[in-house]
Amino acid sequence: MKNILIIGAGKSSSYLIKYLLEKSDEENLHLTIGDISTENSNKLINNHKNAESVVLDVFNEEQRKYFINKADIVISMLPARFHLEVAKDCITYNKNLVTASYISKEMKELDEKVKRKGLVFMNEIGLDPGIDHMSAMQVIDNIRNNGSKMLLFESFTGGLVAPESDDNLWNYKFTWNPRNVVLAGQGGAAMFIQEGTYKYIPYHKLFRRTEFLNVNGSGKFEAYANRDSLKYRSIYGLDNIPTMYRGTIRKIGFSRAWNIFVQLGMTDDSYTIENSENMSYRDFVNLFLAYSPSDSVELKLRSYLKIDQDDVMWEKLVELDVFNPNKKIGLKNATPAQMLQKILSDSWTLKEDDKDMIVMQHIFGYEHEGKKHQIESSLVVIGENQTYTAMAKTVGLPVGIAALKILKGEIKTPGVQRPITKEVYEPILKELKNYGIKFTEKKVPFLGYNPNHITG
């Protein structure tokens, strides 16, 4: 039997494990799922005869090397910063590797060694990054192969709550790592190019500079800019394209309300708060407001941010229970971002039967025989419940399909890579259609960059 080692059994692993178990008899597979705790993996395996759940601490070198050496291929579902030691062991023991994470500088530096050993290190093969790369490159390659010139590429993705489970004023729940949501947009200005003009949005302005989108029958959304859209010009072979913009999708009104936390400083992760574990939610809010012997926390906040009492923004804050003097943060030496995450988790954690929703839209503008054309390509996926989410499906299935195709020698070009070649994206996108992950394409009039974009 071929032994697939999956390291990490978190939120995104449910569909990955389900897919490989369903294929295990036909493809003669044995799954070894290693995690620091076996609780979640035991649930997902559910006593399947072709799988085992093992304790694997990635920082335990002996343990890590033992399991990697035994595997025929390794899938790392760990946070990106933990992939490197796994990757080095894969080179030592001649194992192919699959991750859903962005290629780090350190991972890229392994490329020559990986090629020399004839190994495939497939990264960025989840949702975003992943399905976004594959679906975009398929259309871009078709446009170029038709002798057309690309003028515009915009791409938007969001992990949201499905309409039937949308029961809060923010129209949002956590569908992936909450920490990444709280820290979104930090670490440098958002950079993109529109009609040949470079644009930079600093973090403190990011959530007030949004685009509006209509996504194929699923309603109206807003999007804020991702950190670095410019690097995708070279990745996609679009070095001279006049417009390149990538963004994150939210329901309309989210960004304006989220901006409250940014302006107050609640998303800061660079310092810790004294006595954080004993603070109430109300104390936390008061940290960021001026001292007043007479004014309440509510009054100070409304005055500082100029929010009227009948504004829906105010109702959104009240709904989160941020002014509660009795609820404790309970986190020792926490940063403001960690404390905010704790408060939000009360309201934004998916309930057992809640469904999430993935929305993705690409916009391609191109010129063919002197005429300008535009294509909208959209994807909407609805999850089943808190475990089998749309997020887990769109991350886990591409990972599982890629791993199986590498194992069978159908994807064989060596190196540290992302799924942007036809050898990789064609068969994976084709198989994803069998699971309802399918794009709807339509031709629309060429409008240039999004006319609703308020940055000008």
N, C-alpha and C positions, 0 to 999 in steps of 0.2 A: 504493500500500500504506500501511496505517496503521503508523506507527513507534512501538513501545513501548520506552521507555528504562528498563532495570532498572539501578539503581546499587547495586552490592554483590552479590557472588556467593559468599556464605559458606554455612554449614551449612544454613540454612533455604531456600535458593533452588532446590534440586534439583527438587522437584515443581512449583514455580512455573514454571520454565523448561520442564520437560517438558509441562505442561498447555498453555502458550501455543504451544509448537511443534506440539503435536498439533492445535491449533485454527488454526494459521497459514494453511494452504491455504484452508480453508473460510471463514475470516474475513478473509482477505487481510492478514495481519499480517507485519511485519518486526520482529524483536527486535534491539535494540542492548544488549549487556550490558557495562557499564563497571565496572571494578574496578582497583585499584592494581596487581594482578597478573592476568594473563589465564589462568594455569595451570588454575584450577578451572573457569572459564567455558568454556574450550576443550574440556575433558572433557565438560561437560554439554551443550554444543551438538553436539559430535561431527560437525562439518562439515555441519550442516543448512543447506540452501540459503536458508532464511528468517531466518537469524540471523548476527550478527557479534559478535565479542568485541573490545573496545577497552580501551586503558589510559585510565583516568579517575581522576585524583586529585581528590577532592572539594574539597580546599583550593586547587587551581589554578583560580582564578576564570575565567580565559579558557576553559579546557578545559571546565569545568562548564557555563558559559553556552552554549557552542557546542553541546554535545550536548542540553541541555535545550531550546534554541530549535528544534532539528531534530525534536524528538519530538512526537507527538500526545498522549501521556499519559506521566507519569513515575511509576515505582514505586521508592521508596527502601527498600532492604533494609539500609541502614546502621544502626549503633547509634543510638539515639534522639537522642543529643546532637549528631549531625551533620545532622539533618534540616532545621534552620532555614534555612541558606543555600540549600539546594535549594528549600525552600518559597518563599522570597523571589523566587528566580529564576522559579519557576513562576507567581507573580503577575505579574512583569514581562512574561513572554512568553505569558501567558494559557494555561497548561497545567494540566490536572487532575492531582492527586497522590494516590497511595495509599501508606500505610505501615502496618506492623503494630504500631507503637509506641503507648504511652500518649500522650495529648494533653498536651503540656507547657504551662506557663503562657505561654511565648513563642509557641507554636503557636496557642494559643487567642486570643491578642491579634491574630492575623492575620485573624480571622473576618470582621470588617466589610469589609476589603479584598477578601477571597475572595468574599463575597456580592455586593459591588458589581460584580465582574467576572463574576459568574454561574458561578464555578468550584466543582467538587466536590473538597474535600480530605478523603478518607476515611482515617481513622486507626483504630487498635485493631481491625484486621480480620484478625488472625491466629488464634491458638488462645486464649490467655489473656493479653491481652485479644483477643476476637474471637468465636470460636465460642461461648464462654461467654455473651457479651452476647446474641447472636442467639437461641440456644436458650432462654435464660432469658426474654427478652422475648416470644418466641412463646407460651410457656406462660402468663406473667403476663398478657399481653394477652387470651388466651383466657379466663382465670379472671375477669378484670375485666369482659370483655364479656358474661359469663354472669351478671353482677349479684352476683358474690361479692366478699368482702373478704379481701385478703391479710393473713395473720397472721405468716407465717414464710417467710424465704428464706435457705437455706444453699447455698453453692456451693463445690465442691472440684475442683482440677485437679492432676494430677501427670504429669511426664515421667519414666518409669521404664524399667527394663530388662525385656524380655519374659521370661516364665518359662523358655523354652527357651535363653535366653542368660544366665540368672541364675546366675553361677558364682562369686560372692564372698559373704563373710559379711555384707556390708552390704546385699545385695540391691539394689545401685544402681550405675549407670554414668552418665557425663555424656551427656545427649542434646541439650543446648543449651549456651549460653555458660557454661563452667565458673566464670568469675569471678562471674557472677550467683548461682550456687549457693553459692559460698563466702561471699558477702556477704549472702545472704538474711536478711531480718528486721531488718537494721540501719537506722538513720536515724530512730528514733522508736519509741514503743510501738505494739504491735498494738492496734487499737481496734475494738470491735464492740458489739452490743447484744443481750441475750437476755432475752426476756419483760419488756421495759421497763427492764431494768437495764443500765447502761453498764459495759463491762468494758475494762480496759487491761492489757496484758501487756508489761512491759519486756523488752528484748532478752535479758538474762541469764536470764530465766525462760521464754522462748518455747518452747524445745524440751522442756520438762518439763510443758507444759500442752497436751495433745493430745486430739483426738477420735478415736474409732474408727468405721470405716465398713465396711459390707458392700456391695460393689459387684457387683450383678447377675451372679452366677456367676463372678466373677473373683477372689473371695477377700476376705480381710479386710485393711484398710489403716488407717494412722493419718494424721492431718492436723494441722498446726500453723497458727495464725492468720496470715493475711496482714496487711500493715501497717495499712491503713485500709479497713475494711469499711463504715464509716459514710457515706462519700461516695456510695456506690452507692444509698443511699435516694433521693436527689434525681435521680440519673442514670436510675434505673428508675421514677421516679414513685411511690416507696414511702415518702414522707416520714414517715408516722405508723406504719410497721410496727414491731411490738414486738420482732421477732427478725431480725437481719441479720448473717450471719457468712460470711466467705469464707476459705478455707484452701488450703494446699498439701499434696498427697497424697504419702506415702512408704510403703514397706513397714514393717510393725510392727517396732520395735526401732531403726530408723534414728535417730530424733530423740534418743533417750536416749544413743546412742553419739556423735552429732554434738555433743551438749552438752559433751562432754569438750573439744573444740576451743574452744568458746565460753568455757568456764570458765578454760581456760589462757590465753586471749588470742590464740590463733593465727589468729583470723578478723579481727583488727584491720587496717585498711587506712589508718590515719591517720599512721603514721610509718615510716621506713625503718631497716633493720638494717645496722650497720657490717659490712663484709667479708662480706656475704651470699653473694657468688658462690663463696667458698672454703669455706663451711660444709658439713658433712655433714648428712644427715637427722638423725642422732643429736645433733649440735651444736644443730640447730634446736629439737628437743624440750627439750634441756637449758637453752636460753635462758629458759624459763618456769618453771624449777624452782629451788628454793633450793640454795645451794652446800653441798656436803658432801665432805670429803676422802676419805671411806671408802665412802659409799653409791653404788651404780650408778644410772644414769639410770632404769632400769626400776624399781628399788626406790623411788626418790624419787617417781616418777609414781604408782605403785600406792598408796603411803602418802598422798600428797597428795590423791588423788581417791578413796581408800578402795575400790579395786578389788581383789577377790580374784583370785588367780592362775588359778583355774578358772572365772572369770566369762567369758561369751562377749564381753563388752566388751573384755576384755584380748586375746582372740584376734583381735578385729577390728583392734585397733591393731597387733598383731604382723603380721597379714596385709598391712598397708599398708607394712611394712618401714621404719617410722619410726625404728627404733633402729639402722639400718645406718650404721656409721662410715665406709664407703667410697663411698657414693653422694653426689655433690655437688649442691648446689642449683643452682649455675651461673647465678644471676641477680644482676646488679649493682644495688646500692642498692634491694633489694626490700623490700616491706612484709611483715609476717607473713602476711597473706592471700595475697599472691602466692607466697610460699614454700610455704605449705600447698597451694595449687592445683597447684604443680609436683609435689609429692609424690603428691597424689591422682591426677594425670593418668597416672602410671605404672600404676595399678591400675584406674582407672575409665574409661579411653578405650575406646569401642566398637571391637571387632575388625571386620575387613572383613565377615564374615558374621553379626555380631551383629545381633539385632533389638531394637528398643526398643518401648515400649508407652506410649500415652497413656491415662490414666484420668480421666474427668470425671463428677462426680455433682452434680445439683441436687436440693434438697429444697424443695418448696413446701407451705406450710400455709395453708389458707384456710377461711373460713366461708361457707356457703351455706344460706339459709333456716333459720338457727338451728343447723345442724349443722356440725361441724368435719371437714375432710377433709385428706388429705396425699397428695402425689404424689412419687414418686422417679423422676428421669429420668437415665439413665446412658449413657455413651459409652465404648467401649473400642476402640482402634485399634492394630494391630500393624504395625510397620515391616517393610521387606523386607531391608535390610542397612544398612551403615554410611553409605552415601550417600543412599539413598531411605528415610529414617527416617519413623516415624510423626509425629515432631515436625515435620519438613520438610513432610510431607503436610498436617498440620492447620494449619500456619502458611501454607504457600505456596498451597494451593488456594483458600482464601477470598480471598487477596490477588489471585490471577490472575482468579478469577471476577468479583470486584468491579471490577477494572480493565477487563475486557472489557465488562461491563454499563454502566460509565460511558462508555466509548468509543463504545458503540452507542446512547447516550442513553436507556437503560432505567432507570438511576439518575441523576436529574438535579437533585434538590433541592440548591441551592448551600450552601456554608459549610464551616467546619472541624467535622467531625462524627465520630461513632462509629456502628456499625451497629445502632441500637436502634429504627429505624422499620420498619414493615411493608414499605414500598417497597424497603428494602434486605434485611432478613433473610429474607423469604419466598422470593424467587427463589434466593438464595444457598444457604439450607438445602436447598431442593428439589434443586438441582444437586449439592450435596455428597453426597446419598444415592446418586447414581450411582457414587461413588467409595468407598462403604462407610463414609462418615462419617455415622452414623445413630444417633439416640438411642432407647433402649428406655424406655418409660414404664410405670409400674405404680402403681396406687392402693394405699396401705398405711394402716393405722390411724393416726389423728392422735395423735402422741406429744408434741407441743410441741417444744421444743428437744431435740437429741440426748440421750437419757437416759444415754448413756455418757460424756457430757462431764464431765470431772473438775473444772471450775472452779466449778460450783455457781451 
